[in-house]
Amino acid sequence: MEVDELLAISPEQLAQALLVRRQVLKQELPNVIRNLEAEEDSLVPRVRRAVESHRKANETVAKYKEDRNKSQRVAAKLLVDVKDSRDNLTETGGMVNLDPNWKKEELIEGLEELENEIQTSALDHRSERKLLDRRKKLLEENERWLKSRREANPEMSRFIDSRKQMVSSYREADSAHRKMLDAVSKAQPLHEKKVLLNAELREIRRQMDRARELLDQSDLAIEHWERRLDGGFGDLGAGFRDLMAATNRVTSGGRSSFARNRKSESDLKDSGGEDE
């Protein structure tokens, strides 16, 4: 609607339009509220299920993480023990005729390096899986070497058994870690679904609160505009202020509210400039 068309609307026309709008809202809002309540009733169980599914998924992640950490701690302790045993055997001549392939691979140093990288690096799931695959390959090669060493040096049984326990603990840790990563992947869409459903429920409740507020205001608003149409738009007392004051002032040659506000802002800027 153009400015001239807006200015051509009489106060009576505007008041009548507002009255009709409020009357229509009073008739329609109860149905709107009932529909919103039905949507809320339908959505609440879905939100609860989504929250519960996400909670269970997080519990699964936490369980595998604890399993991984537990096995990791055991393996790390055994790694220190095995390293000390290896050094002792080396000093006493027990580590003779080592397989050149094993010397090249250096299981213990490789495990220490991987352990440090896993613990200190911020890795994505793909990088973590690659590290786990590297450790799996290293452990498999070590198992083959252990078998050959036991046959060649029976006195190393204790050392070899400790290393087998270490390898077993690392494998348990890696298995739990992989399961944890899978659980994290499954938990992510559940989290996103929970967030979306909660946002939808909040929006429905916001609309419902607003509809109830408008309905509560309907009778007063209808009464107000009926009084205006009957009594006019001047000062009617008892909270009915003069709605035509600004129009009458401009008609009489005075400034509009917009022009008066602009002048006040200009005066404030001029005053500030003088202070500087």
C-alpha positions in Angstrom: 0.0 0.0 0.0 1.3 3.4 -1.0 1.9 6.3 1.5 -1.0 8.3 0.0 -3.3 5.4 0.4 -2.3 4.9 4.0 -2.8 8.6 4.8 -6.3 8.4 3.1 -7.4 5.8 5.7 -9.6 7.4 8.3 -9.2 6.6 12.0 -12.7 5.0 11.9 -11.6 2.6 9.1 -8.4 1.7 10.9 -10.2 1.1 14.2 -12.8 -1.0 12.5 -10.1 -3.1 10.8 -8.3 -3.6 14.2 -11.6 -4.5 15.8 -12.5 -7.1 13.2 -9.0 -8.6 13.4 -9.3 -9.0 17.2 -12.8 -10.5 16.8 -11.5 -13.0 14.2 -8.5 -13.9 16.4 -10.8 -14.5 19.4 -12.8 -17.0 17.2 -9.8 -18.7 15.7 -7.3 -18.8 18.5 -9.0 -21.6 20.5 -8.7 -23.9 17.5 -5.1 -22.8 16.9 -4.2 -23.5 20.5 -5.9 -27.0 20.4 -3.9 -27.9 17.2 -0.7 -26.7 18.9 -1.5 -28.7 22.0 -2.1 -31.8 19.8 1.3 -31.3 18.1 3.0 -30.9 21.5 1.3 -34.1 22.8 2.5 -36.0 19.7 6.0 -34.5 19.8 6.8 -35.0 23.5 7.1 -38.8 23.4 9.4 -38.5 20.3 11.6 -36.1 22.1 11.8 -38.4 25.1 12.7 -41.4 22.9 15.4 -39.3 21.1 16.8 -38.2 24.4 16.8 -41.8 25.8 18.4 -43.2 22.6 21.1 -40.6 22.7 21.7 -41.2 26.4 22.1 -45.0 25.8 24.4 -44.3 22.8 26.6 -42.1 25.0 26.7 -44.8 27.7 27.9 -47.3 25.1 30.7 -44.9 24.0 31.6 -44.4 27.7 31.7 -48.2 28.3 34.0 -48.9 25.4 36.2 -45.9 26.3 36.6 -47.3 29.8 37.4 -50.8 28.5 40.0 -49.3 26.2 41.5 -47.2 28.9 41.7 -50.1 31.3 43.4 -52.4 28.8 45.6 -49.5 27.7 46.8 -49.0 31.3 47.6 -52.7 31.7 49.5 -52.8 28.4 51.4 -49.7 29.2 52.6 -51.1 32.5 53.6 -54.4 30.9 55.4 -52.5 28.2 57.7 -50.9 30.9 58.2 -54.3 32.5 59.0 -56.0 29.2 61.5 -53.3 28.3 63.3 -53.7 31.6 63.4 -57.5 31.1 64.7 -57.1 27.6 67.5 -54.8 28.9 68.4 -57.3 31.6 68.5 -60.2 29.2 70.7 -58.2 26.8 73.1 -57.3 29.6 73.4 -61.0 30.7 73.7 -62.3 27.2 70.2 -63.8 27.1 69.2 -61.9 24.0 71.6 -63.6 21.5 71.0 -64.5 17.9 68.1 -62.1 17.5 66.2 -62.4 14.3 67.4 -59.6 12.0 63.8 -58.8 11.0 62.9 -58.4 14.6 65.9 -56.1 15.2 64.7 -54.0 12.3 61.1 -53.8 13.5 61.9 -53.1 17.1 58.5 -53.9 18.5 58.9 -52.1 21.8 60.1 -48.8 20.3 57.3 -49.0 17.7 54.7 -49.6 20.4 56.0 -46.7 22.4 55.9 -44.4 19.4 52.3 -45.4 18.5 51.2 -45.1 22.2 52.6 -41.6 22.4 51.0 -40.6 19.1 47.6 -42.0 20.2 47.7 -40.3 23.6 49.1 -36.9 22.5 47.7 -36.2 19.0 44.3 -34.7 18.1 43.2 -37.2 15.5 40.1 -37.8 13.5 38.5 -41.2 13.3 40.2 -42.1 10.1 43.6 -41.3 11.5 42.9 -43.2 14.7 41.9 -46.3 12.7 45.2 -46.1 10.7 47.2 -46.0 13.9 45.3 -49.0 15.2 46.0 -50.9 11.9 49.7 -50.2 12.3 49.7 -51.5 15.8 47.8 -54.6 14.7 50.4 -55.4 12.1 53.3 -54.8 14.5 51.7 -57.1 17.1 51.1 -59.9 14.5 54.8 -59.7 13.5 55.8 -59.8 17.1 53.7 -62.9 17.7 55.5 -64.8 15.0 58.8 -63.8 16.4 57.8 -64.8 19.9 57.0 -68.3 18.8 60.4 -68.7 17.1 62.2 -67.3 20.2 60.5 -69.6 22.6 61.6 -72.6 20.6 65.2 -71.3 20.4 65.6 -70.1 24.0 63.3 -71.9 26.6 64.9 -69.8 29.3 63.2 -66.8 27.9 59.7 -68.2 28.6 58.9 -65.7 31.3 60.0 -62.8 29.2 58.0 -64.1 26.3 54.9 -64.8 28.4 54.9 -61.2 29.7 55.2 -59.9 26.2 52.3 -62.0 25.1 50.2 -60.6 27.9 51.2 -57.1 26.8 50.2 -57.9 23.2 46.9 -59.3 24.4 46.2 -56.2 26.4 47.0 -53.9 23.5 44.7 -56.0 21.3 41.9 -55.7 23.8 42.5 -51.9 24.0 42.4 -51.6 20.2 39.3 -53.7 19.9 37.5 -51.5 22.5 38.8 -48.4 20.7 37.4 -49.5 17.4 34.0 -50.3 19.0 34.1 -46.9 20.7 34.7 -45.2 17.3 31.8 -47.1 15.8 29.6 -46.1 18.8 30.5 -42.5 18.4 29.6 -42.6 14.7 26.2 -44.1 15.6 25.6 -41.6 18.4 26.2 -38.5 16.2 22.9 -38.7 14.2 21.0 -39.5 17.4 22.4 -36.3 18.9 21.4 -34.3 15.8 17.9 -35.8 15.9 17.5 -34.9 19.5 18.6 -31.3 18.9 16.1 -30.9 16.0 13.2 -32.4 17.9 13.9 -30.2 21.0 14.1 -27.1 18.8 10.7 -28.1 17.1 9.1 -28.6 20.6 10.4 -25.2 21.8 9.0 -23.5 18.7 5.6 -25.1 19.2 5.5 -24.1 22.8 6.5 -20.5 21.9 3.7 -20.3 19.4 1.3 -21.7 21.9 2.3 -19.2 24.6 1.8 -16.4 22.1 -1.6 -17.7 21.0 -2.7 -18.0 24.7 -1.5 -14.5 25.4 -3.4 -13.0 22.4 -6.5 -14.9 23.5 -6.2 -13.5 27.0 -6.0 -10.0 25.6 -8.8 -10.4 23.1 -11.7 -9.2 25.3 -9.8 -6.1 26.5 -8.7 -5.3 22.9 -12.3 -5.7 21.5 -13.7 -3.6 24.3 -11.0 -0.9 23.6 -11.8 -0.6 19.9 -15.5 -0.7 20.4 -15.2 2.1 22.8 -13.1 4.1 20.4 -15.6 3.6 17.6 -18.4 4.8 19.9 -16.6 7.6 21.8 -14.0 8.8 19.3 -10.2 9.0 19.3 -9.6 11.9 21.6 -9.0 11.8 25.4 -11.7 9.6 26.8 -10.1 9.3 30.3 -9.5 6.0 32.2 -6.5 5.0 30.1 -8.0 6.1 26.7 -5.5 8.8 25.8 -5.8 11.2 22.9 -4.8 9.2 19.8 -5.2 12.3 17.5 -2.8 14.6 19.4 0.0 14.2 17.0 -2.2 14.5 13.9 -3.8 17.7 15.3 -0.4 19.2 16.1 0.8 18.7 12.5 -2.5 20.0 11.1 -2.0 23.1 13.2 1.5 23.6 11.8 3.5 21.9 14.5 6.3 19.4 14.1 5.5 15.7 13.7 6.9 13.2 16.2 9.5 12.1 13.7 10.7 15.7 13.0 10.8 16.5 16.8 12.9 13.3 17.4 15.3 14.3 14.6 15.7 17.8 16.1 16.3 16.4 19.6 19.1 14.1 18.1 20.6 17.0 16.3 20.6 19.2 19.4 22.3 16.4 21.4 25.1 16.1 18.7 25.6 19.9 18.6 25.8 19.9 22.4 28.4 17.1 22.4 30.5 18.9 19.8 30.7 22.1 21.9 31.9 20.1 24.9 34.7 18.7 22.9 
